[in-house]
Amino acid sequence: MDGDAGRRILSVLVVYVLAAWVVVLLADWLAVVLALPPMFDSMLRWGIGLGLPVALLMAWKYPEIGHHGGQG
């Protein structure tokens, strides 16, 4: 893995963890307000956990995602 891929994966990891933390905080509040079942919190955390390897794999495998503009 080259340095550019390492930085890209690290930046995706940091952004994903911060976004997941905000989503969990908001979901905890929303679950109380909407009286959602306890399974909601569990499924959300499982989804976030399973999404992390997918996001890291995409950051490693597809470095051009998010780059705009053409060749030339």
N, CA, C, O and CB atoms as a CASP TS submission, in Angstrom:
PFRMAT TS
TARGET T0000
AUTHOR 0000-0000-0000
METHOD Language model
MODEL 1
PARENT N/A
ATOM      1  N   MET     1       0.866  -1.185   0.000  1.00  0.00           N
ATOM      2  CA  MET     1       0.000   0.000   0.000  1.00  0.00           C
ATOM      3  C   MET     1       0.901   1.234   0.000  1.00  0.00           C
ATOM      4  O   MET     1       1.807   1.350   0.825  1.00  0.00           O
ATOM      5  CB  MET     1      -0.979   0.006   1.244  1.00  0.00           C
ATOM      6  N   ASP     2       0.648   2.135  -0.915  1.00  0.00           N
ATOM      7  CA  ASP     2       1.456   3.347  -0.971  1.00  0.00           C
ATOM      8  C   ASP     2       0.959   4.377   0.040  1.00  0.00           C
ATOM      9  O   ASP     2      -0.094   4.208   0.655  1.00  0.00           O
ATOM     10  CB  ASP     2       1.437   3.938  -2.385  1.00  0.00           C
ATOM     11  N   GLY     3       1.732   5.439   0.198  1.00  0.00           N
ATOM     12  CA  GLY     3       1.398   6.455   1.195  1.00  0.00           C
ATOM     13  C   GLY     3       0.099   7.171   0.919  1.00  0.00           C
ATOM     14  O   GLY     3      -0.634   7.532   1.841  1.00  0.00           O
ATOM     15  N   ASP     4      -0.188   7.378  -0.371  1.00  0.00           N
ATOM     16  CA  ASP     4      -1.421   8.076  -0.733  1.00  0.00           C
ATOM     17  C   ASP     4      -2.647   7.259  -0.335  1.00  0.00           C
ATOM     18  O   ASP     4      -3.625   7.808   0.173  1.00  0.00           O
ATOM     19  CB  ASP     4      -1.448   8.370  -2.238  1.00  0.00           C
ATOM     20  N   ALA     5      -2.593   5.958  -0.564  1.00  0.00           N
ATOM     21  CA  ALA     5      -3.713   5.083  -0.180  1.00  0.00           C
ATOM     22  C   ALA     5      -3.862   5.046   1.333  1.00  0.00           C
ATOM     23  O   ALA     5      -4.978   5.024   1.851  1.00  0.00           O
ATOM     24  CB  ALA     5      -3.505   3.652  -0.729  1.00  0.00           C
ATOM     25  N   GLY     6      -2.748   5.037   2.036  1.00  0.00           N
ATOM     26  CA  GLY     6      -2.800   5.028   3.501  1.00  0.00           C
ATOM     27  C   GLY     6      -3.460   6.272   4.067  1.00  0.00           C
ATOM     28  O   GLY     6      -4.262   6.202   4.998  1.00  0.00           O
ATOM     29  N   ARG     7      -3.106   7.419   3.485  1.00  0.00           N
ATOM     30  CA  ARG     7      -3.731   8.671   3.944  1.00  0.00           C
ATOM     31  C   ARG     7      -5.216   8.698   3.615  1.00  0.00           C
ATOM     32  O   ARG     7      -6.031   9.167   4.409  1.00  0.00           O
ATOM     33  CB  ARG     7      -3.037   9.884   3.309  1.00  0.00           C
ATOM     34  N   ARG     8      -5.557   8.188   2.430  1.00  0.00           N
ATOM     35  CA  ARG     8      -6.955   8.159   2.017  1.00  0.00           C
ATOM     36  C   ARG     8      -7.770   7.253   2.943  1.00  0.00           C
ATOM     37  O   ARG     8      -8.869   7.620   3.359  1.00  0.00           O
ATOM     38  CB  ARG     8      -7.075   7.683   0.558  1.00  0.00           C
ATOM     39  N   ILE     9      -7.243   6.086   3.263  1.00  0.00           N
ATOM     40  CA  ILE     9      -7.951   5.154   4.142  1.00  0.00           C
ATOM     41  C   ILE     9      -8.073   5.734   5.550  1.00  0.00           C
ATOM     42  O   ILE     9      -9.118   5.605   6.189  1.00  0.00           O
ATOM     43  CB  ILE     9      -7.224   3.793   4.185  1.00  0.00           C
ATOM     44  N   LEU    10      -7.009   6.370   6.031  1.00  0.00           N
ATOM     45  CA  LEU    10      -7.061   6.977   7.360  1.00  0.00           C
ATOM     46  C   LEU    10      -8.089   8.104   7.415  1.00  0.00           C
ATOM     47  O   LEU    10      -8.821   8.230   8.396  1.00  0.00           O
ATOM     48  CB  LEU    10      -5.682   7.508   7.757  1.00  0.00           C
ATOM     49  N   SER    11      -8.146   8.922   6.365  1.00  0.00           N
ATOM     50  CA  SER    11      -9.126  10.013   6.370  1.00  0.00           C
ATOM     51  C   SER    11     -10.549   9.465   6.315  1.00  0.00           C
ATOM     52  O   SER    11     -11.438   9.999   6.977  1.00  0.00           O
ATOM     53  CB  SER    11      -8.879  10.965   5.185  1.00  0.00           C
ATOM     54  N   VAL    12     -10.779   8.404   5.532  1.00  0.00           N
ATOM     55  CA  VAL    12     -12.111   7.788   5.495  1.00  0.00           C
ATOM     56  C   VAL    12     -12.457   7.208   6.867  1.00  0.00           C
ATOM     57  O   VAL    12     -13.592   7.339   7.326  1.00  0.00           O
ATOM     58  CB  VAL    12     -12.175   6.681   4.408  1.00  0.00           C
ATOM     59  N   LEU    13     -11.497   6.575   7.515  1.00  0.00           N
ATOM     60  CA  LEU    13     -11.728   6.006   8.846  1.00  0.00           C
ATOM     61  C   LEU    13     -12.122   7.084   9.848  1.00  0.00           C
ATOM     62  O   LEU    13     -13.079   6.911  10.603  1.00  0.00           O
ATOM     63  CB  LEU    13     -10.478   5.271   9.335  1.00  0.00           C
ATOM     64  N   VAL    14     -11.396   8.187   9.860  1.00  0.00           N
ATOM     65  CA  VAL    14     -11.675   9.262  10.818  1.00  0.00           C
ATOM     66  C   VAL    14     -13.056   9.869  10.566  1.00  0.00           C
ATOM     67  O   VAL    14     -13.826  10.074  11.504  1.00  0.00           O
ATOM     68  CB  VAL    14     -10.591  10.357  10.732  1.00  0.00           C
ATOM     69  N   VAL    15     -13.366  10.155   9.303  1.00  0.00           N
ATOM     70  CA  VAL    15     -14.666  10.750   8.979  1.00  0.00           C
ATOM     71  C   VAL    15     -15.792   9.772   9.297  1.00  0.00           C
ATOM     72  O   VAL    15     -16.834  10.179   9.811  1.00  0.00           O
ATOM     73  CB  VAL    15     -14.721  11.164   7.493  1.00  0.00           C
ATOM     74  N   TYR    16     -15.597   8.490   8.999  1.00  0.00           N
ATOM     75  CA  TYR    16     -16.625   7.487   9.266  1.00  0.00           C
ATOM     76  C   TYR    16     -16.899   7.366  10.757  1.00  0.00           C
ATOM     77  O   TYR    16     -18.056   7.314  11.176  1.00  0.00           O
ATOM     78  CB  TYR    16     -16.210   6.132   8.699  1.00  0.00           C
ATOM     79  N   VAL    17     -15.841   7.320  11.559  1.00  0.00           N
ATOM     80  CA  VAL    17     -16.019   7.186  13.011  1.00  0.00           C
ATOM     81  C   VAL    17     -16.719   8.408  13.589  1.00  0.00           C
ATOM     82  O   VAL    17     -17.608   8.271  14.430  1.00  0.00           O
ATOM     83  CB  VAL    17     -14.662   6.982  13.704  1.00  0.00           C
ATOM     84  N   LEU    18     -16.332   9.593  13.152  1.00  0.00           N
ATOM     85  CA  LEU    18     -16.990  10.807  13.649  1.00  0.00           C
ATOM     86  C   LEU    18     -18.455  10.860  13.227  1.00  0.00           C
ATOM     87  O   LEU    18     -19.322  11.207  14.029  1.00  0.00           O
ATOM     88  CB  LEU    18     -16.257  12.054  13.142  1.00  0.00           C
ATOM     89  N   ALA    19     -18.730  10.521  11.985  1.00  0.00           N
ATOM     90  CA  ALA    19     -20.118  10.524  11.510  1.00  0.00           C
ATOM     91  C   ALA    19     -20.944   9.461  12.232  1.00  0.00           C
ATOM     92  O   ALA    19     -22.100   9.699  12.582  1.00  0.00           O
ATOM     93  CB  ALA    19     -20.167  10.287   9.988  1.00  0.00           C
ATOM     94  N   ALA    20     -20.350   8.299  12.451  1.00  0.00           N
ATOM     95  CA  ALA    20     -21.065   7.232  13.163  1.00  0.00           C
ATOM     96  C   ALA    20     -21.375   7.653  14.592  1.00  0.00           C
ATOM     97  O   ALA    20     -22.449   7.352  15.113  1.00  0.00           O
ATOM     98  CB  ALA    20     -20.240   5.934  13.162  1.00  0.00           C
ATOM     99  N   TRP    21     -20.441   8.344  15.222  1.00  0.00           N
ATOM    100  CA  TRP    21     -20.654   8.803  16.594  1.00  0.00           C
ATOM    101  C   TRP    21     -21.833   9.791  16.647  1.00  0.00           C
ATOM    102  O   TRP    21     -22.677   9.707  17.540  1.00  0.00           O
ATOM    103  CB  TRP    21     -19.362   9.467  17.152  1.00  0.00           C
ATOM    104  N   VAL    22     -21.883  10.713  15.696  1.00  0.00           N
ATOM    105  CA  VAL    22     -22.990  11.678  15.640  1.00  0.00           C
ATOM    106  C   VAL    22     -24.311  10.954  15.369  1.00  0.00           C
ATOM    107  O   VAL    22     -25.327  11.269  15.989  1.00  0.00           O
ATOM    108  CB  VAL    22     -22.728  12.749  14.546  1.00  0.00           C
ATOM    109  N   VAL    23     -24.303   9.987  14.449  1.00  0.00           N
ATOM    110  CA  VAL    23     -25.521   9.233  14.129  1.00  0.00           C
ATOM    111  C   VAL    23     -26.017   8.465  15.350  1.00  0.00           C
ATOM    112  O   VAL    23     -27.220   8.436  15.614  1.00  0.00           O
ATOM    113  CB  VAL    23     -25.265   8.260  12.959  1.00  0.00           C
ATOM    114  N   VAL    24     -25.111   7.846  16.095  1.00  0.00           N
ATOM    115  CA  VAL    24     -25.517   7.092  17.288  1.00  0.00           C
ATOM    116  C   VAL    24     -26.102   8.030  18.341  1.00  0.00           C
ATOM    117  O   VAL    24     -27.104   7.700  18.975  1.00  0.00           O
ATOM    118  CB  VAL    24     -24.316   6.313  17.877  1.00  0.00           C
ATOM    119  N   LEU    25     -25.489   9.186  18.529  1.00  0.00           N
ATOM    120  CA  LEU    25     -26.033  10.148  19.492  1.00  0.00           C
ATOM    121  C   LEU    25     -27.432  10.608  19.096  1.00  0.00           C
ATOM    122  O   LEU    25     -28.338  10.659  19.928  1.00  0.00           O
ATOM    123  CB  LEU    25     -25.104  11.357  19.616  1.00  0.00           C
ATOM    124  N   LEU    26     -27.598  10.943  17.818  1.00  0.00           N
ATOM    125  CA  LEU    26     -28.911  11.375  17.354  1.00  0.00           C
ATOM    126  C   LEU    26     -29.924  10.239  17.404  1.00  0.00           C
ATOM    127  O   LEU    26     -31.093  10.467  17.715  1.00  0.00           O
ATOM    128  CB  LEU    26     -28.814  11.922  15.940  1.00  0.00           C
ATOM    129  N   ALA    27     -29.494   9.031  17.103  1.00  0.00           N
ATOM    130  CA  ALA    27     -30.403   7.886  17.123  1.00  0.00           C
ATOM    131  C   ALA    27     -30.842   7.560  18.545  1.00  0.00           C
ATOM    132  O   ALA    27     -31.991   7.176  18.762  1.00  0.00           O
ATOM    133  CB  ALA    27     -29.738   6.663  16.486  1.00  0.00           C
ATOM    134  N   ASP    28     -29.944   7.707  19.519  1.00  0.00           N
ATOM    135  CA  ASP    28     -30.334   7.488  20.910  1.00  0.00           C
ATOM    136  C   ASP    28     -31.432   8.462  21.322  1.00  0.00           C
ATOM    137  O   ASP    28     -32.403   8.077  21.973  1.00  0.00           O
ATOM    138  CB  ASP    28     -29.119   7.634  21.840  1.00  0.00           C
ATOM    139  N   TRP    29     -31.271   9.706  20.943  1.00  0.00           N
ATOM    140  CA  TRP    29     -32.282  10.713  21.256  1.00  0.00           C
ATOM    141  C   TRP    29     -33.574  10.425  20.505  1.00  0.00           C
ATOM    142  O   TRP    29     -34.660  10.503  21.081  1.00  0.00           O
ATOM    143  CB  TRP    29     -31.768  12.119  20.911  1.00  0.00           C
ATOM    144  N   LEU    30     -33.463  10.094  19.230  1.00  0.00           N
ATOM    145  CA  LEU    30     -34.633   9.823  18.410  1.00  0.00           C
ATOM    146  C   LEU    30     -35.387   8.591  18.899  1.00  0.00           C
ATOM    147  O   LEU    30     -36.616   8.559  18.851  1.00  0.00           O
ATOM    148  CB  LEU    30     -34.224   9.642  16.959  1.00  0.00           C
ATOM    149  N   ALA    31     -34.668   7.586  19.364  1.00  0.00           N
ATOM    150  CA  ALA    31     -35.313   6.374  19.871  1.00  0.00           C
ATOM    151  C   ALA    31     -36.165   6.687  21.099  1.00  0.00           C
ATOM    152  O   ALA    31     -37.234   6.105  21.285  1.00  0.00           O
ATOM    153  CB  ALA    31     -34.259   5.306  20.215  1.00  0.00           C
ATOM    154  N   VAL    32     -35.693   7.598  21.925  1.00  0.00           N
ATOM    155  CA  VAL    32     -36.468   7.980  23.107  1.00  0.00           C
ATOM    156  C   VAL    32     -37.697   8.793  22.691  1.00  0.00           C
ATOM    157  O   VAL    32     -38.802   8.554  23.178  1.00  0.00           O
ATOM    158  CB  VAL    32     -35.592   8.792  24.097  1.00  0.00           C
ATOM    159  N   VAL    33     -37.495   9.752  21.790  1.00  0.00           N
ATOM    160  CA  VAL    33     -38.597  10.625  21.367  1.00  0.00           C
ATOM    161  C   VAL    33     -39.689   9.830  20.660  1.00  0.00           C
ATOM    162  O   VAL    33     -40.875  10.048  20.907  1.00  0.00           O
ATOM    163  CB  VAL    33     -38.075  11.737  20.442  1.00  0.00           C
ATOM    164  N   LEU    34     -39.293   8.901  19.775  1.00  0.00           N
ATOM    165  CA  LEU    34     -40.276   8.142  18.995  1.00  0.00           C
ATOM    166  C   LEU    34     -40.667   6.809  19.637  1.00  0.00           C
ATOM    167  O   LEU    34     -41.463   6.057  19.075  1.00  0.00           O
ATOM    168  CB  LEU    34     -39.733   7.886  17.614  1.00  0.00           C
ATOM    169  N   ALA    35     -40.114   6.524  20.795  1.00  0.00           N
ATOM    170  CA  ALA    35     -40.391   5.280  21.518  1.00  0.00           C
ATOM    171  C   ALA    35     -40.143   4.059  20.629  1.00  0.00           C
ATOM    172  O   ALA    35     -40.980   3.163  20.522  1.00  0.00           O
ATOM    173  CB  ALA    35     -41.842   5.272  22.032  1.00  0.00           C
ATOM    174  N   LEU    36     -38.977   4.053  20.001  1.00  0.00           N
ATOM    175  CA  LEU    36     -38.604   2.940  19.125  1.00  0.00           C
ATOM    176  C   LEU    36     -38.196   1.732  19.976  1.00  0.00           C
ATOM    177  O   LEU    36     -37.760   1.900  21.115  1.00  0.00           O
ATOM    178  CB  LEU    36     -37.445   3.353  18.166  1.00  0.00           C
ATOM    179  N   PRO    37     -38.333   0.536  19.440  1.00  0.00           N
ATOM    180  CA  PRO    37     -37.974  -0.652  20.211  1.00  0.00           C
ATOM    181  C   PRO    37     -36.465  -0.736  20.447  1.00  0.00           C
ATOM    182  O   PRO    37     -35.694  -0.140  19.695  1.00  0.00           O
ATOM    183  CB  PRO    37     -38.461  -1.910  19.495  1.00  0.00           C
ATOM    184  N   PRO    38     -36.039  -1.455  21.463  1.00  0.00           N
ATOM    185  CA  PRO    38     -34.606  -1.579  21.760  1.00  0.00           C
ATOM    186  C   PRO    38     -33.813  -2.196  20.597  1.00  0.00           C
ATOM    187  O   PRO    38     -32.609  -1.974  20.473  1.00  0.00           O
ATOM    188  CB  PRO    38     -34.412  -2.425  23.014  1.00  0.00           C
ATOM    189  N   MET    39     -34.488  -2.957  19.764  1.00  0.00           N
ATOM    190  CA  MET    39     -33.809  -3.585  18.629  1.00  0.00           C
ATOM    191  C   MET    39     -33.287  -2.535  17.649  1.00  0.00           C
ATOM    192  O   MET    39     -32.319  -2.796  16.934  1.00  0.00           O
ATOM    193  CB  MET    39     -34.759  -4.552  17.908  1.00  0.00           C
ATOM    194  N   PHE    40     -33.904  -1.358  17.600  1.00  0.00           N
ATOM    195  CA  PHE    40     -33.462  -0.282  16.708  1.00  0.00           C
ATOM    196  C   PHE    40     -32.019   0.107  16.985  1.00  0.00           C
ATOM    197  O   PHE    40     -31.213   0.228  16.063  1.00  0.00           O
ATOM    198  CB  PHE    40     -34.368   0.942  16.856  1.00  0.00           C
ATOM    199  N   ASP    41     -31.702   0.299  18.239  1.00  0.00           N
ATOM    200  CA  ASP    41     -30.348   0.689  18.624  1.00  0.00           C
ATOM    201  C   ASP    41     -29.342  -0.400  18.265  1.00  0.00           C
ATOM    202  O   ASP    41     -28.255  -0.114  17.764  1.00  0.00           O
ATOM    203  CB  ASP    41     -30.285   0.991  20.124  1.00  0.00           C
ATOM    204  N   SER    42     -29.710  -1.625  18.522  1.00  0.00           N
ATOM    205  CA  SER    42     -28.828  -2.743  18.212  1.00  0.00           C
ATOM    206  C   SER    42     -28.593  -2.879  16.712  1.00  0.00           C
ATOM    207  O   SER    42     -27.458  -3.067  16.275  1.00  0.00           O
ATOM    208  CB  SER    42     -29.407  -4.033  18.763  1.00  0.00           C
ATOM    209  N   MET    43     -29.645  -2.787  15.936  1.00  0.00           N
ATOM    210  CA  MET    43     -29.510  -2.919  14.482  1.00  0.00           C
ATOM    211  C   MET    43     -28.717  -1.748  13.892  1.00  0.00           C
ATOM    212  O   MET    43     -27.938  -1.938  12.958  1.00  0.00           O
ATOM    213  CB  MET    43     -30.899  -3.002  13.822  1.00  0.00           C
ATOM    214  N   LEU    44     -28.909  -0.561  14.422  1.00  0.00           N
ATOM    215  CA  LEU    44     -28.153   0.590  13.946  1.00  0.00           C
ATOM    216  C   LEU    44     -26.661   0.391  14.191  1.00  0.00           C
ATOM    217  O   LEU    44     -25.846   0.635  13.301  1.00  0.00           O
ATOM    218  CB  LEU    44     -28.639   1.873  14.630  1.00  0.00           C
ATOM    219  N   ARG    45     -26.305  -0.047  15.385  1.00  0.00           N
ATOM    220  CA  ARG    45     -24.889  -0.267  15.706  1.00  0.00           C
ATOM    221  C   ARG    45     -24.284  -1.381  14.862  1.00  0.00           C
ATOM    222  O   ARG    45     -23.130  -1.282  14.446  1.00  0.00           O
ATOM    223  CB  ARG    45     -24.728  -0.601  17.186  1.00  0.00           C
ATOM    224  N   TRP    46     -25.050  -2.443  14.601  1.00  0.00           N
ATOM    225  CA  TRP    46     -24.576  -3.512  13.727  1.00  0.00           C
ATOM    226  C   TRP    46     -24.366  -2.985  12.313  1.00  0.00           C
ATOM    227  O   TRP    46     -23.369  -3.312  11.669  1.00  0.00           O
ATOM    228  CB  TRP    46     -25.569  -4.688  13.717  1.00  0.00           C
ATOM    229  N   GLY    47     -25.292  -2.178  11.832  1.00  0.00           N
ATOM    230  CA  GLY    47     -25.164  -1.611  10.494  1.00  0.00           C
ATOM    231  C   GLY    47     -23.948  -0.712  10.362  1.00  0.00           C
ATOM    232  O   GLY    47     -23.240  -0.762   9.356  1.00  0.00           O
ATOM    233  N   ILE    48     -23.708   0.098  11.362  1.00  0.00           N
ATOM    234  CA  ILE    48     -22.527   0.963  11.354  1.00  0.00           C
ATOM    235  C   ILE    48     -21.259   0.116  11.385  1.00  0.00           C
ATOM    236  O   ILE    48     -20.300   0.394  10.664  1.00  0.00           O
ATOM    237  CB  ILE    48     -22.554   1.940  12.555  1.00  0.00           C
ATOM    238  N   GLY    49     -21.259  -0.904  12.214  1.00  0.00           N
ATOM    239  CA  GLY    49     -20.089  -1.780  12.309  1.00  0.00           C
ATOM    240  C   GLY    49     -19.809  -2.533  11.018  1.00  0.00           C
ATOM    241  O   GLY    49     -18.652  -2.696  10.630  1.00  0.00           O
ATOM    242  N   LEU    50     -20.857  -2.988  10.356  1.00  0.00           N
ATOM    243  CA  LEU    50     -20.669  -3.706   9.096  1.00  0.00           C
ATOM    244  C   LEU    50     -20.339  -2.764   7.941  1.00  0.00           C
ATOM    245  O   LEU    50     -19.736  -3.182   6.952  1.00  0.00           O
ATOM    246  CB  LEU    50     -21.917  -4.508   8.764  1.00  0.00           C
ATOM    247  N   GLY    51     -20.722  -1.518   8.058  1.00  0.00           N
ATOM    248  CA  GLY    51     -20.438  -0.547   7.003  1.00  0.00           C
ATOM    249  C   GLY    51     -19.001  -0.054   7.005  1.00  0.00           C
ATOM    250  O   GLY    51     -18.502   0.393   5.973  1.00  0.00           O
ATOM    251  N   LEU    52     -18.332  -0.126   8.140  1.00  0.00           N
ATOM    252  CA  LEU    52     -16.958   0.361   8.228  1.00  0.00           C
ATOM    253  C   LEU    52     -16.010  -0.386   7.294  1.00  0.00           C
ATOM    254  O   LEU    52     -15.282   0.262   6.542  1.00  0.00           O
ATOM    255  CB  LEU    52     -16.464   0.247   9.651  1.00  0.00           C
ATOM    256  N   PRO    53     -15.985  -1.716   7.307  1.00  0.00           N
ATOM    257  CA  PRO    53     -15.073  -2.389   6.362  1.00  0.00           C
ATOM    258  C   PRO    53     -15.416  -2.108   4.899  1.00  0.00           C
ATOM    259  O   PRO    53     -14.526  -2.055   4.049  1.00  0.00           O
ATOM    260  CB  PRO    53     -15.098  -3.888   6.602  1.00  0.00           C
ATOM    261  N   VAL    54     -16.688  -1.931   4.612  1.00  0.00           N
ATOM    262  CA  VAL    54     -17.089  -1.617   3.230  1.00  0.00           C
ATOM    263  C   VAL    54     -16.538  -0.244   2.830  1.00  0.00           C
ATOM    264  O   VAL    54     -16.014  -0.084   1.727  1.00  0.00           O
ATOM    265  CB  VAL    54     -18.647  -1.644   3.084  1.00  0.00           C
ATOM    266  N   ALA    55     -16.655   0.741   3.719  1.00  0.00           N
ATOM    267  CA  ALA    55     -16.146   2.076   3.418  1.00  0.00           C
ATOM    268  C   ALA    55     -14.629   2.071   3.257  1.00  0.00           C
ATOM    269  O   ALA    55     -14.100   2.732   2.363  1.00  0.00           O
ATOM    270  CB  ALA    55     -16.552   3.057   4.516  1.00  0.00           C
ATOM    271  N   LEU    56     -13.929   1.335   4.111  1.00  0.00           N
ATOM    272  CA  LEU    56     -12.470   1.264   4.003  1.00  0.00           C
ATOM    273  C   LEU    56     -12.041   0.540   2.734  1.00  0.00           C
ATOM    274  O   LEU    56     -11.073   0.942   2.089  1.00  0.00           O
ATOM    275  CB  LEU    56     -11.880   0.562   5.226  1.00  0.00           C
ATOM    276  N   LEU    57     -12.746  -0.511   2.375  1.00  0.00           N
ATOM    277  CA  LEU    57     -12.435  -1.242   1.146  1.00  0.00           C
ATOM    278  C   LEU    57     -12.649  -0.359  -0.083  1.00  0.00           C
ATOM    279  O   LEU    57     -11.853  -0.386  -1.022  1.00  0.00           O
ATOM    280  CB  LEU    57     -13.300  -2.511   1.044  1.00  0.00           C
ATOM    281  N   MET    58     -13.717   0.414  -0.070  1.00  0.00           N
ATOM    282  CA  MET    58     -13.980   1.312  -1.202  1.00  0.00           C
ATOM    283  C   MET    58     -12.925   2.419  -1.281  1.00  0.00           C
ATOM    284  O   MET    58     -12.523   2.810  -2.376  1.00  0.00           O
ATOM    285  CB  MET    58     -15.388   1.932  -1.081  1.00  0.00           C
ATOM    286  N   ALA    59     -12.475   2.924  -0.132  1.00  0.00           N
ATOM    287  CA  ALA    59     -11.433   3.958  -0.139  1.00  0.00           C
ATOM    288  C   ALA    59     -10.126   3.410  -0.678  1.00  0.00           C
ATOM    289  O   ALA    59      -9.366   4.135  -1.321  1.00  0.00           O
ATOM    290  CB  ALA    59     -11.221   4.520   1.271  1.00  0.00           C
ATOM    291  N   TRP    60      -9.857   2.143  -0.424  1.00  0.00           N
ATOM    292  CA  TRP    60      -8.622   1.530  -0.887  1.00  0.00           C
ATOM    293  C   TRP    60      -8.705   1.124  -2.363  1.00  0.00           C
ATOM    294  O   TRP    60      -7.769   1.340  -3.132  1.00  0.00           O
ATOM    295  CB  TRP    60      -8.294   0.318  -0.031  1.00  0.00           C
ATOM    296  N   LYS    61      -9.834   0.536  -2.736  1.00  0.00           N
ATOM    297  CA  LYS    61      -9.977  -0.048  -4.067  1.00  0.00           C
ATOM    298  C   LYS    61     -10.303   0.992  -5.141  1.00  0.00           C
ATOM    299  O   LYS    61      -9.837   0.874  -6.275  1.00  0.00           O
ATOM    300  CB  LYS    61     -11.055  -1.106  -4.044  1.00  0.00           C
ATOM    301  N   TYR    62     -11.085   1.990  -4.801  1.00  0.00           N
ATOM    302  CA  TYR    62     -11.546   2.971  -5.787  1.00  0.00           C
ATOM    303  C   TYR    62     -11.094   4.373  -5.400  1.00  0.00           C
ATOM    304  O   TYR    62     -11.895   5.156  -4.888  1.00  0.00           O
ATOM    305  CB  TYR    62     -13.079   2.925  -5.920  1.00  0.00           C
ATOM    306  N   PRO    63      -9.829   4.705  -5.634  1.00  0.00           N
ATOM    307  CA  PRO    63      -9.345   6.022  -5.199  1.00  0.00           C
ATOM    308  C   PRO    63      -9.922   7.191  -5.976  1.00  0.00           C
ATOM    309  O   PRO    63      -9.871   8.330  -5.511  1.00  0.00           O
ATOM    310  CB  PRO    63      -7.866   6.065  -5.302  1.00  0.00           C
ATOM    311  N   GLU    64     -10.477   6.922  -7.171  1.00  0.00           N
ATOM    312  CA  GLU    64     -10.972   8.031  -7.986  1.00  0.00           C
ATOM    313  C   GLU    64     -12.395   8.453  -7.632  1.00  0.00           C
ATOM    314  O   GLU    64     -12.883   9.447  -8.170  1.00  0.00           O
ATOM    315  CB  GLU    64     -10.914   7.656  -9.438  1.00  0.00           C
ATOM    316  N   ILE    65     -13.071   7.733  -6.748  1.00  0.00           N
ATOM    317  CA  ILE    65     -14.431   8.132  -6.345  1.00  0.00           C
ATOM    318  C   ILE    65     -14.347   9.474  -5.629  1.00  0.00           C
ATOM    319  O   ILE    65     -13.562   9.645  -4.697  1.00  0.00           O
ATOM    320  CB  ILE    65     -15.099   7.045  -5.422  1.00  0.00           C
ATOM    321  N   GLY    66     -15.142  10.394  -6.062  1.00  0.00           N
ATOM    322  CA  GLY    66     -15.167  11.709  -5.443  1.00  0.00           C
ATOM    323  C   GLY    66     -14.338  12.739  -6.181  1.00  0.00           C
ATOM    324  O   GLY    66     -14.462  13.934  -5.914  1.00  0.00           O
ATOM    325  N   HIS    67     -13.490  12.300  -7.111  1.00  0.00           N
ATOM    326  CA  HIS    67     -12.699  13.249  -7.891  1.00  0.00           C
ATOM    327  C   HIS    67     -13.521  13.676  -9.093  1.00  0.00           C
ATOM    328  O   HIS    67     -14.060  12.840  -9.818  1.00  0.00           O
ATOM    329  CB  HIS    67     -11.335  12.630  -8.334  1.00  0.00           C
ATOM    330  N   HIS    68     -13.609  14.951  -9.295  1.00  0.00           N
ATOM    331  CA  HIS    68     -14.402  15.491 -10.392  1.00  0.00           C
ATOM    332  C   HIS    68     -13.471  16.056 -11.456  1.00  0.00           C
ATOM    333  O   HIS    68     -12.328  16.420 -11.181  1.00  0.00           O
ATOM    334  CB  HIS    68     -15.383  16.580  -9.887  1.00  0.00           C
ATOM    335  N   GLY    69     -13.971  16.115 -12.630  1.00  0.00           N
ATOM    336  CA  GLY    69     -13.173  16.633 -13.731  1.00  0.00           C
ATOM    337  C   GLY    69     -12.781  15.525 -14.681  1.00  0.00           C
ATOM    338  O   GLY    69     -12.979  14.344 -14.396  1.00  0.00           O
ATOM    339  N   GLY    70     -12.235  15.909 -15.789  1.00  0.00           N
ATOM    340  CA  GLY    70     -11.893  14.930 -16.810  1.00  0.00           C
ATOM    341  C   GLY    70     -10.411  14.749 -16.971  1.00  0.00           C
ATOM    342  O   GLY    70      -9.606  15.425 -16.331  1.00  0.00           O
ATOM    343  N   GLN    71     -10.069  13.838 -17.825  1.00  0.00           N
ATOM    344  CA  GLN    71      -8.667  13.590 -18.161  1.00  0.00           C
ATOM    345  C   GLN    71      -8.257  14.595 -19.230  1.00  0.00           C
ATOM    346  O   GLN    71      -9.045  14.963 -20.101  1.00  0.00           O
ATOM    347  CB  GLN    71      -8.443  12.112 -18.656  1.00  0.00           C
ATOM    348  N   GLY    72      -7.033  15.020 -19.141  1.00  0.00           N
ATOM    349  CA  GLY    72      -6.541  15.798 -20.254  1.00  0.00           C
ATOM    350  C   GLY    72      -6.389  17.228 -20.000  1.00  0.00           C
ATOM    351  O   GLY    72      -5.977  17.973 -20.888  1.00  0.00           O
TER
END
